Amino acid sequence: MIKNKKGSNKAKALLEEIGFDEITDIPMDIFVAGLGATLIEESLPNSDGKIIRGNTKTLIKVNSDIQFEERRRFTIAHEVGHYLLHSKLELEVHNETSNSLNWFNSAEQQAKKGVQEWEANDFAAELLMPEALVRKETFRKKFSPDLVKQLSKRFKTSITSIIYRLLSLDIYPLFVVFISAGIVRYWSKSNNFWVRVQNITKLPPPQNSVAEEYVEAGYEYIYTGNDKTQTIDKSTWFELKEDEDDSDFFEYCIPTKQYQTIISVIWEE
């Protein structure tokens, strides 16, 4: 993953400047106004948010049709990142869904997309899910779908955002795969997750994977509660070393039927 910390460093400095450990309970319109911009909610076709700079005023717009508050908050935080980091942007339109997908992209693909998008996402992640607090909330706790859900409620951010944060901070050894329209588009893993990945990019999810089940189920949720964590063989996603016996790994999938996407998380106890 990209190690450019300009965005997160700016968010940390901002929180220190305003004297808050977090902004979880601060209404986003008040927060934006305190920074000298104006937040407007209106219908934005084909976009979740945009930033418009004038000579004396900056408008941050968020799509009023966004269904989930967590996604709305991240969109606003992303645009605030552009506002504070990228003063040369005159007009910028973003689709937060595609931004979210790019979190799990390779450094090469990120470079093609543009470093400014990475920095704005990195800023938003640190602003809404401060590293120190995330590490505190996960201290001595095992990774699980329930923990992800708890953190999502705690920080008022999406489950996908939480998984990205845990991955980027190397809090747990995780392997995360992004699947779109039944094809693995890209993957990323924690620095401390020592596995050899099979050739999976641009192919359907491997046989016997939980991701394969979700594709076959039309991206409908098929597991709930404790069953969200499914046991799989290590060899499902990874190459085994010579003379290495297969072992139990775990897989947890977050499907989005609207976009025909799946985020698959694989880990070992």
C-alpha positions as CSV (number, residue, x, y, z in Angstrom):
1,M,0.0,0.0,0.0
2,I,1.1,3.6,-0.6
3,K,3.0,5.0,2.4
4,N,2.4,8.6,1.6
5,K,1.3,10.0,5.0
6,K,0.6,13.6,4.0
7,G,-3.2,13.1,4.5
8,S,-3.1,11.4,7.9
9,N,-0.4,13.7,9.2
10,K,-2.6,16.7,8.2
11,A,-5.6,15.1,10.0
12,K,-3.5,14.5,13.1
13,A,-2.3,18.1,13.1
14,L,-5.8,19.4,12.7
15,L,-7.2,17.4,15.6
16,E,-4.3,18.6,17.8
17,E,-4.9,22.2,16.6
18,I,-8.7,22.2,17.5
19,G,-8.0,20.3,20.7
20,F,-10.1,17.2,20.1
21,D,-9.1,13.5,20.2
22,E,-11.9,12.8,17.7
23,I,-14.9,14.4,16.0
24,T,-17.3,11.5,16.2
25,D,-20.0,13.4,18.0
26,I,-19.5,16.7,16.1
27,P,-22.1,17.4,13.4
28,M,-20.3,17.6,10.1
29,D,-21.9,20.9,9.0
30,I,-20.6,22.6,12.2
31,F,-17.2,21.0,11.7
32,V,-16.9,22.2,8.1
33,A,-18.1,25.7,9.0
34,G,-15.4,25.9,11.7
35,L,-12.8,25.3,9.0
36,G,-14.1,28.2,6.9
37,A,-16.2,26.3,4.3
38,T,-19.9,25.7,3.8
39,L,-21.5,22.3,3.6
40,I,-24.5,21.9,1.3
41,E,-26.7,18.8,0.8
42,E,-28.3,18.4,-2.6
43,S,-29.0,15.8,-5.2
44,L,-25.8,15.1,-7.1
45,P,-26.3,12.8,-10.1
46,N,-23.4,10.3,-10.5
47,S,-21.5,11.8,-7.6
48,D,-21.4,11.5,-3.8
49,G,-19.6,14.7,-3.2
50,K,-17.8,17.7,-4.8
51,I,-15.8,20.7,-3.7
52,I,-16.2,24.1,-5.4
53,R,-13.7,26.9,-4.6
54,G,-14.5,30.5,-5.2
55,N,-12.4,33.6,-4.7
56,T,-13.8,34.1,-1.2
57,K,-15.8,31.1,-0.4
58,T,-15.5,27.3,-0.6
59,L,-18.5,25.0,-0.9
60,I,-18.5,21.3,0.0
61,K,-21.5,19.5,-1.5
62,V,-22.7,16.1,-0.5
63,N,-25.3,14.0,-2.3
64,S,-28.5,14.2,-0.3
65,D,-29.5,10.8,-1.7
66,I,-26.8,9.0,0.1
67,Q,-28.6,6.4,2.2
68,F,-26.1,5.7,4.9
69,E,-24.8,8.3,7.4
70,E,-21.4,6.5,7.6
71,R,-20.8,6.9,3.8
72,R,-22.0,10.5,4.0
73,R,-19.5,11.3,6.8
74,F,-16.6,9.8,4.9
75,T,-17.6,11.7,1.7
76,I,-17.5,15.0,3.6
77,A,-14.2,14.1,5.3
78,H,-12.7,13.2,1.9
79,E,-13.7,16.6,0.5
80,V,-12.4,18.4,3.6
81,G,-9.1,16.6,2.9
82,H,-9.0,18.1,-0.6
83,Y,-10.0,21.5,0.9
84,L,-7.0,21.5,3.3
85,L,-4.5,19.6,1.2
86,H,-5.0,20.6,-2.4
87,S,-5.5,24.3,-2.7
88,K,-4.9,24.3,-6.5
89,L,-8.1,22.3,-7.1
90,E,-10.7,24.7,-8.6
91,L,-13.4,22.1,-9.1
92,E,-13.3,18.5,-8.1
93,V,-16.0,15.9,-8.4
94,H,-15.7,12.5,-6.6
95,N,-17.6,9.3,-6.4
96,E,-16.9,8.0,-3.0
97,T,-17.8,4.5,-4.1
98,S,-14.9,4.3,-6.5
99,N,-12.7,6.0,-3.9
100,S,-13.5,3.2,-1.5
101,L,-12.6,0.6,-4.0
102,N,-9.3,2.2,-4.7
103,W,-8.3,1.7,-1.0
104,F,-7.5,-1.9,-1.8
105,N,-5.7,-1.2,-5.0
106,S,-2.0,-1.6,-5.8
107,A,0.5,1.2,-5.5
108,E,0.8,1.1,-9.3
109,Q,-3.0,1.6,-9.8
110,Q,-3.1,4.3,-7.1
111,A,-0.4,6.2,-9.0
112,K,-2.4,6.1,-12.1
113,K,-5.5,7.4,-10.3
114,G,-3.6,10.2,-8.7
115,V,-2.0,10.8,-5.4
116,Q,-4.5,13.4,-4.4
117,E,-7.2,10.9,-4.1
118,W,-5.1,8.7,-1.9
119,E,-4.2,11.7,0.3
120,A,-7.8,12.7,0.7
121,N,-8.8,9.2,1.7
122,D,-5.9,8.9,4.1
123,F,-6.9,12.2,5.6
124,A,-10.6,11.1,6.0
125,A,-9.5,7.8,7.6
126,E,-7.4,9.5,10.2
127,L,-9.9,12.2,10.9
128,L,-12.8,9.8,11.4
129,M,-10.9,6.9,12.8
130,P,-7.8,8.3,14.7
131,E,-5.0,5.8,14.8
132,A,-4.4,6.1,18.6
133,L,-8.1,5.4,19.3
134,V,-8.4,2.5,16.8
135,R,-5.4,0.9,18.4
136,K,-6.9,1.4,21.9
137,E,-10.2,-0.1,20.8
138,T,-8.6,-3.2,19.3
139,F,-6.0,-3.8,22.1
140,R,-5.9,-7.5,22.9
141,K,-9.0,-8.2,20.9
142,K,-9.1,-10.8,18.1
143,F,-10.2,-9.9,14.6
144,S,-13.7,-10.9,13.9
145,P,-16.8,-9.6,12.0
146,D,-18.3,-8.6,15.3
147,L,-15.3,-6.5,16.1
148,V,-15.5,-4.8,12.7
149,K,-19.2,-4.1,13.4
150,Q,-18.4,-2.7,16.9
151,L,-15.8,-0.4,15.5
152,S,-18.1,0.8,12.7
153,K,-20.7,1.9,15.3
154,R,-18.0,3.3,17.6
155,F,-16.5,5.6,14.9
156,K,-19.7,6.0,12.8
157,T,-17.9,4.8,9.6
158,S,-18.7,2.0,7.2
159,I,-17.6,-1.6,7.7
160,T,-15.4,-1.2,4.5
161,S,-13.7,1.8,6.0
162,I,-12.9,-0.1,9.2
163,I,-11.4,-3.0,7.3
164,Y,-9.3,-0.5,5.3
165,R,-8.1,1.1,8.5
166,L,-7.2,-2.1,10.2
167,L,-5.3,-3.2,7.1
168,S,-3.4,0.0,6.6
169,L,-2.4,0.3,10.2
170,D,-1.2,-3.4,10.2
171,I,-3.2,-4.0,13.4
172,Y,-4.0,-7.5,12.3
173,P,-2.4,-9.8,9.7
174,L,-5.1,-9.6,7.0
175,F,-5.5,-10.4,3.3
176,V,-8.2,-8.3,1.6
177,V,-9.6,-9.0,-1.9
178,F,-11.8,-6.8,-4.0
179,I,-14.1,-8.6,-6.4
180,S,-16.3,-6.9,-9.0
181,A,-18.7,-8.5,-11.4
182,G,-17.4,-11.9,-10.3
183,I,-13.8,-11.2,-11.0
184,V,-10.9,-10.5,-8.6
185,R,-9.8,-7.0,-9.5
186,Y,-7.0,-6.5,-6.9
187,W,-5.9,-7.4,-3.4
188,S,-3.8,-6.1,-0.6
189,K,-2.4,-7.5,2.6
190,S,-0.9,-6.4,5.9
191,N,2.9,-6.1,6.0
192,N,3.0,-8.7,8.7
193,F,0.9,-11.3,6.8
194,W,3.5,-13.8,5.5
195,V,1.8,-15.8,2.7
196,R,2.4,-16.5,-0.9
197,V,-0.6,-15.4,-2.9
198,Q,-1.8,-17.5,-5.8
199,N,-2.4,-16.0,-9.3
200,I,-5.9,-14.6,-8.6
201,T,-6.1,-11.2,-10.3
202,K,-8.5,-11.0,-13.3
203,L,-9.9,-14.4,-12.4
204,P,-13.0,-15.6,-10.6
205,P,-12.7,-16.2,-6.9
206,P,-11.0,-19.6,-6.3
207,Q,-13.1,-22.7,-5.8
208,N,-14.3,-23.4,-2.3
209,S,-13.8,-19.8,-1.2
210,V,-16.6,-18.0,0.6
211,A,-16.3,-15.2,-2.1
212,E,-17.2,-17.8,-4.7
213,E,-20.4,-18.7,-2.7
214,Y,-21.4,-15.0,-2.7
215,V,-20.9,-14.6,-6.4
216,E,-23.0,-17.7,-7.0
217,A,-25.7,-16.3,-4.6
218,G,-26.0,-13.1,-6.6
219,Y,-24.3,-11.0,-4.0
220,E,-27.0,-11.7,-1.5
221,Y,-26.0,-12.2,2.2
222,I,-25.9,-15.9,2.9
223,Y,-24.2,-15.9,6.3
224,T,-25.3,-14.0,9.4
225,G,-24.2,-13.9,13.0
226,N,-21.3,-16.1,14.0
227,D,-21.6,-17.9,10.6
228,K,-20.1,-14.8,8.9
229,T,-16.7,-16.3,9.8
230,Q,-16.3,-19.4,7.6
231,T,-13.4,-21.8,7.9
232,I,-11.5,-22.5,4.7
233,D,-8.2,-24.2,3.7
234,K,-5.1,-22.1,3.5
235,S,-4.6,-23.4,-0.1
236,T,-7.9,-21.9,-1.2
237,W,-6.2,-18.5,-1.6
238,F,-2.5,-19.1,-0.9
239,E,0.3,-21.3,-2.2
240,L,1.7,-23.9,0.2
241,K,5.4,-24.3,0.7
242,E,6.9,-27.6,-0.3
243,D,5.9,-30.3,2.1
244,E,3.7,-27.9,4.0
245,D,0.4,-29.3,5.2
246,D,-2.8,-27.5,4.6
247,S,-4.2,-25.6,7.6
248,D,-7.3,-23.7,8.7
249,F,-7.8,-20.1,7.7
250,F,-10.9,-17.9,7.9
251,E,-12.9,-15.9,5.4
252,Y,-15.5,-13.1,5.9
253,C,-17.2,-11.4,3.0
254,I,-19.1,-8.1,2.6
255,P,-21.2,-8.2,-0.6
256,T,-22.8,-5.2,-2.1
257,K,-25.6,-6.3,-4.5
258,Q,-26.2,-2.8,-5.9
259,Y,-22.7,-2.7,-7.3
260,Q,-22.0,-6.4,-7.6
261,T,-18.9,-6.2,-5.5
262,I,-17.5,-8.2,-2.6
263,I,-14.8,-7.3,-0.1
264,S,-13.3,-10.6,1.1
265,V,-11.2,-10.7,4.3
266,I,-9.0,-13.7,5.0
267,W,-6.9,-14.3,8.1
268,E,-5.5,-17.0,10.4
269,E,-6.1,-17.3,14.1
